[in-house]
């Protein structure tokens, strides 16, 4: 029997929760937990809306708890398989050509941030206040995404950056964790933290030439690569986390 409302609600809930917490949802459904218990266990505003609709649909279309748990597990399995498929495409900003459509680097970066449900890791050399980016980061932190940003410092740039500290561009994003590279005595002089990337949930990686500034994201000619699935996003995230653990990257305050 088709249950379109419930099926849509289950798919939406898995999309909002992500893989790990969707498995938790399936377990709670299998235990016949009521709506209030599930809301308490998986509490964030967006998740709450998805859970309420799921339970409303479950009742409206007379879906059993065991069947609901099986549906959710099925969607989790499908999402897991999809994430193993590697998709790679180039991203350009600047003048367009007939052969290659141009999509603004800024929008791709914001899309990656908006996709994150559990973890977001990013690195940039320069940074300036950019409202669209600040809003996306603020919303990510607000929905419970653990968000880390690595930036260069004026001292680390050795005079090649001027004005305010790059970290100041993120001062308004409460809950964002800021990091910088602490050079050890063996690091060659004039070394820079020059990487520009963002990784969402260790499954989407955007790697490119653009700094996190409006001019780089919207006006310059910039090129990048967007990778979905496979090892590259996971390995990039693992490298950043290991640099943090080893003390190569250390916390700073904006």
Buried (B, 14 or more C-beta within 10 A) or exposed (E): EEBEBBBEBBBBBBBBBBBEBBBBBBBBBBEEBEBEEBBEBBEBEBBBEBBBBBBBBBEEBEBEBEBBBBBBBBBBEEBEEEBEEEEEEEBBBBEEEEEEEEBBBBBBBBBBBBBBBBBBBBBBBBBBBBEBBBBBBBBBBBBBBBBBBBBBBBEBBEEEBEEBBBBBBBBBBEEBBBBBBEBEEEEEEEEBBEBBBBBBBBBBBBBBEBBBBBEBBBBBEBEBBBBBBBEBBBEBBBEBBEBBEEEBBEEBEB
